Amino acid sequence: MSPLATLSPDTLREHVPLPDGVHAPAAARHAAESCLGRLSLRPERRDEALLIVSELVTNAVRHASGPRALVLTAWDSLLDIAVSDRSEVLPVPCAADRAGENGGFGLALVRSLGATLIAVPEPGGKTVHAVLSLTRPDAGGPNQ
């Protein structure tokens, strides 16, 4: 894991290569906890960001093969949680009636937490971004 780099006074960036297999989500959560600990966040928002990290990395493990990376970038009041993998298949949210015991709720959950999902195709893979406001407009102030 690379050290957290300060890109500007208000920008933080963390790039984390992830192991293949079932250990990737835990490695991603651990790295994200370290990164998010450097930001002034309410515990609830930090927990929501960690849940998004878990969901995106778990999807990459379940639906793609090969190397994966997590990149966390915070600037102003936004956090970009980006997970790359080697599958060129873009994620498609499941309809509520198709989601079941084998999953299918992850992308809907990420959206319900207020994140904007963007899938960017790349040669030999893709990166899925979840852009999350670090403030909650309905919570009455910064860092909510």
Disulfide bonds with the S-S distance in Angstrom:
none
